[in-house]
Amino acid sequence: MTSFLKGKTALVTGSTSGIGLGMARSLAAEGANIIFNGFGDTNEIAQLQHATAREFGVQTAYHNADMAKSPEIEALFAFAADRFGGIDILVNNAGIQHVANVEDFPVEKWDSIIAINLTSAFHTSRLALPYMRKKNWGRIINLASAHGLVGSAGKSAYVAAKHGLVGLTKVTALETAQTGVTCNAICPGFVLTPLVQKQVDTRALKEGLTNEEAKKALLADKQPSGEFVTPEELGALAVFLCTDAAKQVRGVAWNMDGGWVAQ
């Protein structure tokens, strides 16, 4: 730990579990104050806040904004401004998934996925940028996906949203290119999050496999390394993107995917 982010505040959406929690912990380890966001048991989230603050010596807060609703996102930013003055590091991680063919895809599921996986990042970015521009320093990190670079059958909304998020990343990077603000996307392959575990469980049930066999089968389809990417690995990449060494890394869609899109 170098504490090079001491005094800075990071908002990580969808950070009460999975990739988002890994991102939050990695940034806290470098001294950043953390605003958690996401759903879950109130007591467990409070314990998570206190544990993070105690372990890393940072300040933590929590806001339960529904990232599908722009008024709640605005309330989250008002909370951040009141509590910490503003947000220096924005990690747009919140996401949901649904699998169905285009002609069978429920319209309400499409709308929800686009709202949470893509539109929320527009709202958070537009609200974060004035403060970042004023300080002439900021980092926006969008959690896209390998599906922001390639497609998969049955995932039309998710793929469309993640491709859109990569596009939003590039535009934001161009608009801030001559400032101290950078915007990049991280594109993970399979990470064993609750979303992916659901796919594993479904496959195990459908094909009569054990959970471990289903995991191996899922990875074999897409991820040549045969290993899941971990939240800690993704967190380390997020930390790098916050360093001065990455100040000319702008508009990149950086895949960490065990070789998925190299095929």
N, C-alpha and C positions, 0 to 999 in steps of 0.2 A: 504494500500500500504506500502510495506517495502523497495522498491527500491533495493532489493538484486541483481538484474540483471543490475544495473547501470554500464555503461562502456562496456557492452556486446552488440553484434549486432545479431539480429535475421532476417533471411530471411524466409518469409512465401510465398510459391508459391500459386497462385490463391487466393490472399488476398484482392482483391478489393470488395469482397462481401461475404456473407454467412459465412461458418465455418472459412475460412481463415481470414476474417476480424475480427471475434470474437477472434481467436487465436492471431492475431497481437495486438489487443487492450489489451488483457489480459497480454501479455508479455510487452507491452509498459507501462502498469500500474505498473509494477515492475521495471521500469527503463531501459528496453532494447531499444536500437536504432532499428528501423524497416526499412527493405527494403521490400517495397510492390512489388508485381508482379501480373499481370493479365490483363484482357482486360476490356475496358470500355471507357466512355467519358473522354477525356483528362482533361477537366476543372474540372469534378467531382473528378477525381483521384487526381488532384493537391489540391483541397479543402480538400479531405480526408487526404492527407499528412499533410497539414498545421494544420488541426483541431487536428490530433493525436499529432503532435509535441507540439502544444500549450497546449492541455489538460494535457499531461503527462510530459512535460518538457524534451522530448527526441529529438534526431535527426531522421529524416525520409528521405527516398529516394525512388525512383520508377524506375523499369526497366521493359520494355515490352517484355522480352524474351518469345518466343513461346516455351513452354516446350516440344513440339514434335520434336524440332530441336536442336541437340547437339551443333552445332556451336553457336547458340544463348544462350544456357545455359552457355557455356564457356565464352561468352561475358559478361553475367550477373556476373559471378564470378570474372572476371577481373575488372568489375565496382566496385564490393564489396570490392575487395582488394585495389583498388585505393582510394575509398571513406572512408572505415572504417578499412582497414588493413586486413580484413578477416571476416569470419562468425563463430560465436560461437554457435548459435542455428539455426538449419535447420529444418524447418517444411515443409515436402513434402505433400502439400494439393491439388494441382491442379488435377482436374479430370473431365472427361466427361462420358456420358452414352448413350447407345442406346439399345432398347429392340426389339428383334426378335428371332425366333427359329433358331437353329444352321443352318439348311439347307437354311434358308432365310436370314441369317445374311450377310449384305454387307461387302465384303472383306475390302474395304477402311475404313469402320467404325471399324472393328476389329483392323486393323493396327493403327488407330488413338487412340483408347482406350488403347491398350497395350503401345503405345509410351508415351502417356501423363500420364496414371495412374500408370505405372510400370517403363518403361525404363527411364523416366525422373528422378526418384528417384535414380536409379543407377548412372546416370551422376552427379546429385547434390551431392550425397554421396561421390563419388570418388574424386570430386573436393574439398569438404569441409574437408575431413578427414586429409589431410596433415597439414593444419593449426591447426586443433583441436589437433592432436597428438603432434605437436610442443609445444602447450600451455599446453598440458596434461589436457585439459578440453574442453568438448563439449557435446552438446545434439542434437541427431538426432531423430526427432519425425515424424513417417510416419502415415499419415491419411489413414488407411485401411478402414474397414467397417465391419459390421456384415457379409457382403458378403465375407469377407476375412476368415470367419470361417464356414459359411454354404452357401448353394447354393439357387438360385431361378430360376425357369423356365424363359426363355426368356432373361437372362442376362449373356450369356456365356462369353463374352469378359470382362465385368466388374468383374464378379466373378473370372475368371482366373487371371486377373490383380491384384485384391485385395488379393487373395490367394498367388500370387507370391510376393506381397509386404510384406506380413507377413513372408514369407520365407526369403526374402532379409533382413528383420529386424533381424531375428534370426542369420543369418550368420554374419552380421555387428556387432551385439552384441558380438558374440563369438570372432571375430577377434580383438575387442577392450576391451575384458574382463579384462585385467590387466592394463588398462589405466584409465584416468579420463574422458574418453569419453563413453557415454552410447547411446544406440539405442533402441527405443521401438516403438510399434505401438498402435495407438488408433483406436478402431473399433466402430464407432457410428452406432446406429440404424437410424431410420428415423429422420432427421432434416429438418425443413421446409425451405430448400434452393430453389433457382430457379429450380434446377434439380428435386427435389421432387415435387415442385409445378406443374411442367409439368405433372407428373404422376397423381396428384390430378385432374388437369384440364381435362386430357384425360379420367379419370375414370368418372368424373362428366358428361361429354358429352356422353360417351358410355352408361352409365347406367341411364341417366336422373336424376342425383342427384344435389342437391345444392353443392356449394363448401365445406361448413361445413360438409355435409353428406358424401361427398367423402373423406374428411380428416379422419373422424371417421372410415369409411369403410377400408381405407388403413391401419390405425393403428391397427384395429381389426384383420386384416389378420396376422400381424407379431408381434406387439409390445404390450405385455400384460398390460403395464401401461396405455395404451390409451392416452399417452401424447408424444409429440415430444421432443426429446433431443434438447437443445438450444446451440447455438454457445458459449454462456457465460459459460455454464457448461463444455463444451469441452475445452475452454480456461483455465478454472481453473485447469483441469487435466493436461494440458500442462505445466502450471506454476509449479504444484507439481513435475512433472518429471524433472524440472530444478533445484529443490532444493537438498541440501545435503541429506535430508531424503530419496531421491529416488536414491542415487548413486549406490545401489545394485539392483535396478530394471533394469534388463537387458534382452533384447530379449522377452519382454512381449507383447502379443496381448491383450490389455486391452479393453474389450467391455463395452461401455456405451450405452445401447440399450433398456432400459425399460423392460428387461427380455426376449428379442427376442431369444437369443441362449440358454437360460435356459430351453426352452421347449423340 
